[in-house]
Amino acid sequence: MRMPRGRLSRWLRVVFESMPPHRVQCPLCCSRLRGFRNFGQPPRPGALCPRCGAVERHRFLWLYLQRLPQDAASIDLLHFAPEPCLSGRLAALHGDRYHSVDLGSIAAQSRQDITRLALRDAVFDRIICSHVLEHVPDDQAALRELFRVLRPGGMALVQVPVAGDGRRTDEDPELIDPDERLRRFGQHDHVRLYGLDLRERFADTGFRVAVESCRSLWSNEEIRRYSLLPAGSTDDFLFVGHKPA
């Protein structure tokens, strides 16, 4: 037996009005959702966009990129360890000026070691390097390479896990035990846990560095809407290294 159209319309209206409203929004895929999925080890509540796979750091970086005034089509961009939720969108914006590299992933356009790049000097206007340096034993060599391949006036946007209290970087070159790395650095394949003193390593390489944070850039409502902060985090940071012109 079919429900009369008028009754069906009223029933659908009651159902939709009783459903929870959209509470979060993904700035990458523009999805409006009732919530993001839990993700990570241990799981972080409300971290993962189920539509595009973006997590908190991706949404932070994408929103920051939207604040920059330059025309993307005129910018040569180097993207390390390209994340699927970002790489396609960046490639569409930058066209043939976009280049992605990774040491092992087949998703990148070329396979390169961040500490020994097979790239000419001063060829990129902007670099994105998110959650890479904590895996690299010689991060100073990596920073020198970022500085070398940037044009004067260019910028490197770097994200790394940062200790919640912002203390100085904890690292031990002799530590190879994965369980102890997990305990000290947060992941079995990390070689350090950074503090805000990472800016000193930028400065030692020649960069002028600024440290941007979620709470300094966006309101509490925006942080909630886009779910920018990992659960339990007091803030998240983006290190912006400028190569002097």
C-alpha positions, 0 to 999 in steps of 0.5 A, spaced: 500 500 500 502 506 497 502 512 502 499 518 499 503 523 497 501 529 502 502 524 508 509 522 505 511 529 504 509 531 511 513 524 514 519 526 510 519 533 513 518 530 520 524 525 519 529 531 516 527 536 521 528 531 527 535 529 524 541 533 527 544 539 523 550 539 520 556 540 525 562 540 521 565 542 514 571 540 510 574 546 507 577 541 502 571 538 499 566 543 501 562 537 505 557 539 510 557 533 515 554 531 522 561 529 524 568 527 522 570 520 523 575 517 529 582 516 526 589 515 528 593 510 533 590 512 538 583 514 535 582 521 535 575 523 535 572 527 529 579 527 525 577 524 518 573 527 513 569 521 510 569 524 503 576 526 502 580 523 507 583 530 510 585 530 517 586 536 522 593 538 519 590 538 512 584 542 513 589 547 517 594 547 511 588 548 506 585 554 510 592 557 511 593 557 503 587 560 502 589 566 506 595 567 501 594 572 496 598 570 490 595 567 484 596 559 484 597 559 477 603 563 477 607 559 483 612 553 482 610 549 488 614 543 490 610 538 495 613 533 499 609 526 501 603 528 497 597 527 501 591 524 496 586 529 499 591 535 497 595 533 491 589 533 486 587 540 488 594 543 488 595 540 481 589 543 479 590 550 481 598 550 479 598 546 473 604 544 470 608 548 476 606 543 481 611 538 482 611 532 488 616 528 490 617 522 495 622 517 497 618 511 496 611 513 494 608 511 487 603 517 488 609 522 487 611 524 481 618 523 482 622 519 487 627 523 491 631 524 498 629 530 501 636 531 504 639 530 497 634 533 492 636 532 484 633 539 483 636 545 481 637 551 485 632 556 486 626 553 482 620 553 487 616 559 489 613 555 495 614 548 498 609 544 502 612 539 507 607 536 512 609 531 517 616 529 514 621 532 518 620 527 524 622 521 520 628 524 517 635 523 521 638 529 518 633 534 518 638 540 518 640 537 511 633 537 509 632 544 511 638 546 507 635 543 501 629 546 502 632 553 502 637 551 496 631 550 491 627 556 494 627 562 490 629 568 494 622 571 497 619 564 497 616 560 502 616 553 505 610 551 509 612 545 514 608 542 519 611 537 524 608 533 530 609 538 536 610 536 544 603 539 547 607 543 552 612 546 546 618 544 550 624 543 546 625 537 541 626 530 544 631 526 540 636 521 540 640 518 534 642 512 537 634 510 539 632 504 534 627 500 538 620 502 535 617 501 542 621 506 545 620 511 539 613 510 540 613 512 547 618 518 546 616 520 539 609 518 538 610 513 533 615 507 531 618 510 525 619 517 528 626 519 530 624 525 534 618 529 537 619 537 536 618 543 540 617 550 538 625 550 538 624 548 531 624 555 529 632 555 531 633 550 526 630 554 520 634 560 522 640 556 522 639 554 515 638 561 513 630 562 513 626 568 517 621 563 520 614 565 523 610 560 527 603 560 526 598 557 530 590 555 529 588 559 535 592 565 532 589 564 526 582 562 527 576 563 532 574 558 536 567 557 532 572 556 526 576 551 529 570 547 532 567 547 525 573 545 521 575 540 526 582 543 526 585 541 532 587 534 534 583 531 540 587 533 547 591 538 543 592 545 546 594 548 539 597 546 532 603 549 529 605 551 522 612 553 521 613 558 515 620 559 513 621 565 508 628 565 504 630 572 504 629 576 497 
